[in-house]
Amino acid sequence: MSTKLIYFAWVRERIGRPEEDVELPAAIETVADLLRWLKSRGEEYEHALQYPDVIRVAINQEHVEHREKIAGAREIALFPPMTGG
């Protein structure tokens, strides 16, 4: 089953695409696993996710912690930190 990954703001700019459908390896169980796996997919991903702790993530449009399981996720969105103003 493929999962839609959506990238926002500078994450999108650094990766070079707004979204993609991917087949996640079975070993990817949590958001943290996903971020590590994405970083291994190429220089643009490594650049976008060089500080994974600051990346905010939403699964099926609900914000989650990095320890959250991703089983059954249809859509996972990655955001840079929100800045106030």
C-alpha positions as CSV (number, residue, x, y, z in Angstrom):
1,M,0.0,0.0,0.0
2,S,1.4,3.4,-0.9
3,T,1.4,6.4,1.4
4,K,1.2,10.0,0.2
5,L,3.9,12.2,1.6
6,I,3.2,15.9,1.5
7,Y,6.0,18.5,2.0
8,F,5.4,22.1,3.1
9,A,7.5,25.4,3.1
10,W,11.2,24.9,3.1
11,V,11.0,21.1,3.4
12,R,9.2,21.2,0.0
13,E,11.7,23.6,-1.5
14,R,14.7,21.6,-0.4
15,I,13.3,18.2,-1.5
16,G,12.1,19.8,-4.8
17,R,8.6,18.4,-4.9
18,P,5.3,19.2,-3.1
19,E,4.3,15.5,-2.6
20,E,4.9,11.9,-3.6
21,D,3.4,8.5,-3.2
22,V,5.8,6.0,-1.7
23,E,5.9,2.3,-0.7
24,L,7.3,2.3,2.8
25,P,9.6,-0.6,3.7
26,A,8.1,-2.9,6.4
27,A,10.7,-1.8,8.9
28,I,9.3,1.7,9.0
29,E,7.1,1.7,12.0
30,T,7.3,5.2,13.5
31,V,7.6,8.8,12.3
32,A,11.2,8.8,13.5
33,D,11.9,5.7,11.4
34,L,10.3,7.5,8.4
35,L,12.4,10.5,8.8
36,R,15.6,8.4,9.0
37,W,14.6,6.5,5.9
38,L,13.8,9.6,4.0
39,K,17.2,11.1,4.8
40,S,18.8,8.1,3.2
41,R,16.9,8.7,-0.2
42,G,19.3,11.3,-1.5
43,E,21.1,14.6,-1.0
44,E,18.0,16.7,-1.2
45,Y,16.2,14.7,1.5
46,E,19.3,14.7,3.7
47,H,19.5,18.5,3.3
48,A,15.7,19.0,4.1
49,L,15.8,16.6,7.1
50,Q,19.3,17.3,8.5
51,Y,17.6,18.3,11.8
52,P,14.8,15.8,12.1
53,D,13.9,16.9,15.6
54,V,12.5,20.2,14.4
55,I,10.3,18.7,11.7
56,R,6.6,18.6,12.6
57,V,4.5,15.8,11.2
58,A,0.8,15.2,10.7
59,I,-0.7,11.7,10.0
60,N,-4.0,11.9,8.2
61,Q,-4.2,15.6,9.0
62,E,-3.5,15.2,12.7
63,H,-0.3,16.4,14.3
64,V,1.7,13.6,16.0
65,E,4.9,13.1,17.9
66,H,7.9,11.4,16.3
67,R,7.3,8.2,18.3
68,E,3.8,7.8,16.8
69,K,3.3,4.6,14.8
70,I,2.5,5.2,11.1
71,A,0.7,1.9,10.4
72,G,-2.4,2.6,8.3
73,A,-1.4,6.2,7.4
74,R,-2.9,7.3,4.1
75,E,-1.2,10.7,4.2
76,I,1.8,12.0,6.1
77,A,2.7,15.7,6.0
78,L,6.1,17.1,6.9
79,F,6.3,20.8,8.1
80,P,9.2,23.0,9.2
81,P,8.9,24.5,12.7
82,M,6.1,27.1,12.9
83,T,7.2,30.6,13.6
84,G,5.1,33.1,15.4
85,G,4.5,36.7,14.7
